[in-house]
Amino acid sequence: MELQDLYREVILDHNKRPRNFGRLDPHDALANGHNPLCGDRLTITLNLDGQRIDDVKFEGNGCAISVASASMMTEAIKGKERSEVNALFDKVHALLTQQDAPADDLGKLAALSGVREFPARVKCASLCWHTLNAALADADNASPISTE
């Protein structure tokens, strides 16, 4: 099996059986994302334990790439510190937009590398990541401000 075929299988599997699909209630943060180009809509809810993402879920509907990307993202970030999530965002963004971006150390997220060949689909794959950033910003706004 060629690498591209394997990547296609990973995306199809995550689209058919999305991981972490649903809504956390209660949750520490929530954000809605919408891609008007293809109609993808999703909501991300998450719970934090300090700077660590304790739990994350997504719900909504969209194309196979959008759903698969959200599913893979939630698996990849659960239990990670926010600094690790920020670094992962940068790596995935590079993977989606730069021809020579390395896919090593991205695990299943490397399956998204084929998306960069279809520029109109990059927004489908990156929607969940931008929505995650909005959810983290929502968590920051809801946190009490320290005066120390």
Contacts in CASP RR format, 6 or more apart in sequence:
PFRMAT RR
TARGET T0000
AUTHOR 0000-0000-0000
METHOD contacts of the structure
MODEL  1
MELQDLYREVILDHNKRPRNFGRLDPHDALANGHNPLCGDRLTITLNLDG
QRIDDVKFEGNGCAISVASASMMTEAIKGKERSEVNALFDKVHALLTQQD
APADDLGKLAALSGVREFPARVKCASLCWHTLNAALADADNASPISTE
4 114 0 8 1.000
6 111 0 8 1.000
7 110 0 8 1.000
7 111 0 8 1.000
7 112 0 8 1.000
7 113 0 8 1.000
7 114 0 8 1.000
8 111 0 8 1.000
10 68 0 8 1.000
10 72 0 8 1.000
10 108 0 8 1.000
10 111 0 8 1.000
11 64 0 8 1.000
11 65 0 8 1.000
11 68 0 8 1.000
11 111 0 8 1.000
11 112 0 8 1.000
12 64 0 8 1.000
12 68 0 8 1.000
13 68 0 8 1.000
14 67 0 8 1.000
14 68 0 8 1.000
14 69 0 8 1.000
14 71 0 8 1.000
14 72 0 8 1.000
14 108 0 8 1.000
15 64 0 8 1.000
15 65 0 8 1.000
15 67 0 8 1.000
15 68 0 8 1.000
15 71 0 8 1.000
18 58 0 8 1.000
18 67 0 8 1.000
18 68 0 8 1.000
18 70 0 8 1.000
18 71 0 8 1.000
19 71 0 8 1.000
19 72 0 8 1.000
19 74 0 8 1.000
19 75 0 8 1.000
20 56 0 8 1.000
20 57 0 8 1.000
20 58 0 8 1.000
20 71 0 8 1.000
20 74 0 8 1.000
20 75 0 8 1.000
20 78 0 8 1.000
21 57 0 8 1.000
21 58 0 8 1.000
21 59 0 8 1.000
21 71 0 8 1.000
22 45 0 8 1.000
22 57 0 8 1.000
22 58 0 8 1.000
22 59 0 8 1.000
23 43 0 8 1.000
23 45 0 8 1.000
23 57 0 8 1.000
23 59 0 8 1.000
24 45 0 8 1.000
24 46 0 8 1.000
24 47 0 8 1.000
24 55 0 8 1.000
24 56 0 8 1.000
24 57 0 8 1.000
25 45 0 8 1.000
26 47 0 8 1.000
27 45 0 8 1.000
27 46 0 8 1.000
27 47 0 8 1.000
28 46 0 8 1.000
28 47 0 8 1.000
28 48 0 8 1.000
28 139 0 8 1.000
28 142 0 8 1.000
29 45 0 8 1.000
29 46 0 8 1.000
29 48 0 8 1.000
29 135 0 8 1.000
29 136 0 8 1.000
29 138 0 8 1.000
29 139 0 8 1.000
29 142 0 8 1.000
30 43 0 8 1.000
30 44 0 8 1.000
30 45 0 8 1.000
30 46 0 8 1.000
30 135 0 8 1.000
30 138 0 8 1.000
31 43 0 8 1.000
31 44 0 8 1.000
31 131 0 8 1.000
31 132 0 8 1.000
31 134 0 8 1.000
31 135 0 8 1.000
31 137 0 8 1.000
31 138 0 8 1.000
32 41 0 8 1.000
32 42 0 8 1.000
32 43 0 8 1.000
32 131 0 8 1.000
32 134 0 8 1.000
33 40 0 8 1.000
33 41 0 8 1.000
33 42 0 8 1.000
33 43 0 8 1.000
33 44 0 8 1.000
33 127 0 8 1.000
33 130 0 8 1.000
33 131 0 8 1.000
33 134 0 8 1.000
34 40 0 8 1.000
34 41 0 8 1.000
34 127 0 8 1.000
35 41 0 8 1.000
35 66 0 8 1.000
35 123 0 8 1.000
35 124 0 8 1.000
35 127 0 8 1.000
37 120 0 8 1.000
37 123 0 8 1.000
38 62 0 8 1.000
38 63 0 8 1.000
38 66 0 8 1.000
38 120 0 8 1.000
38 123 0 8 1.000
38 124 0 8 1.000
39 62 0 8 1.000
40 61 0 8 1.000
40 62 0 8 1.000
40 63 0 8 1.000
40 66 0 8 1.000
40 124 0 8 1.000
40 127 0 8 1.000
41 60 0 8 1.000
41 61 0 8 1.000
41 62 0 8 1.000
42 58 0 8 1.000
42 59 0 8 1.000
42 60 0 8 1.000
42 61 0 8 1.000
42 62 0 8 1.000
42 66 0 8 1.000
42 70 0 8 1.000
42 127 0 8 1.000
42 128 0 8 1.000
42 131 0 8 1.000
43 58 0 8 1.000
43 59 0 8 1.000
43 60 0 8 1.000
43 131 0 8 1.000
44 56 0 8 1.000
44 57 0 8 1.000
44 58 0 8 1.000
44 70 0 8 1.000
44 128 0 8 1.000
44 131 0 8 1.000
44 132 0 8 1.000
44 134 0 8 1.000
44 135 0 8 1.000
45 56 0 8 1.000
45 57 0 8 1.000
45 58 0 8 1.000
45 135 0 8 1.000
46 53 0 8 1.000
46 54 0 8 1.000
46 55 0 8 1.000
46 56 0 8 1.000
46 57 0 8 1.000
46 132 0 8 1.000
46 135 0 8 1.000
46 136 0 8 1.000
46 139 0 8 1.000
47 53 0 8 1.000
47 54 0 8 1.000
47 55 0 8 1.000
47 56 0 8 1.000
48 54 0 8 1.000
48 139 0 8 1.000
51 81 0 8 1.000
51 82 0 8 1.000
51 83 0 8 1.000
52 79 0 8 1.000
52 80 0 8 1.000
52 81 0 8 1.000
52 82 0 8 1.000
53 77 0 8 1.000
53 78 0 8 1.000
53 79 0 8 1.000
53 80 0 8 1.000
53 81 0 8 1.000
53 82 0 8 1.000
53 85 0 8 1.000
54 78 0 8 1.000
54 79 0 8 1.000
55 78 0 8 1.000
56 74 0 8 1.000
56 77 0 8 1.000
56 78 0 8 1.000
56 132 0 8 1.000
57 74 0 8 1.000
58 70 0 8 1.000
58 71 0 8 1.000
58 74 0 8 1.000
58 128 0 8 1.000
58 131 0 8 1.000
61 67 0 8 1.000
62 124 0 8 1.000
63 121 0 8 1.000
63 124 0 8 1.000
65 112 0 8 1.000
65 115 0 8 1.000
65 121 0 8 1.000
65 124 0 8 1.000
65 125 0 8 1.000
66 124 0 8 1.000
66 125 0 8 1.000
66 127 0 8 1.000
66 128 0 8 1.000
68 111 0 8 1.000
69 112 0 8 1.000
69 124 0 8 1.000
69 125 0 8 1.000
69 126 0 8 1.000
69 127 0 8 1.000
69 128 0 8 1.000
69 129 0 8 1.000
70 127 0 8 1.000
70 128 0 8 1.000
72 108 0 8 1.000
72 109 0 8 1.000
72 111 0 8 1.000
72 112 0 8 1.000
73 92 0 8 1.000
73 109 0 8 1.000
73 128 0 8 1.000
73 129 0 8 1.000
73 132 0 8 1.000
74 128 0 8 1.000
75 108 0 8 1.000
76 88 0 8 1.000
76 107 0 8 1.000
76 108 0 8 1.000
76 109 0 8 1.000
77 84 0 8 1.000
77 85 0 8 1.000
77 88 0 8 1.000
77 132 0 8 1.000
80 88 0 8 1.000
82 136 0 8 1.000
85 132 0 8 1.000
85 136 0 8 1.000
88 106 0 8 1.000
88 109 0 8 1.000
89 129 0 8 1.000
89 132 0 8 1.000
89 133 0 8 1.000
91 101 0 8 1.000
91 105 0 8 1.000
91 106 0 8 1.000
91 109 0 8 1.000
92 106 0 8 1.000
92 109 0 8 1.000
92 112 0 8 1.000
92 126 0 8 1.000
92 129 0 8 1.000
93 126 0 8 1.000
93 129 0 8 1.000
94 101 0 8 1.000
95 101 0 8 1.000
95 102 0 8 1.000
95 103 0 8 1.000
95 106 0 8 1.000
95 109 0 8 1.000
95 110 0 8 1.000
95 112 0 8 1.000
95 113 0 8 1.000
95 116 0 8 1.000
96 112 0 8 1.000
96 113 0 8 1.000
96 115 0 8 1.000
96 116 0 8 1.000
96 122 0 8 1.000
96 125 0 8 1.000
96 126 0 8 1.000
97 116 0 8 1.000
97 122 0 8 1.000
98 116 0 8 1.000
99 116 0 8 1.000
101 113 0 8 1.000
103 110 0 8 1.000
103 113 0 8 1.000
104 110 0 8 1.000
112 125 0 8 1.000
115 121 0 8 1.000
115 122 0 8 1.000
115 124 0 8 1.000
115 125 0 8 1.000
116 122 0 8 1.000
END
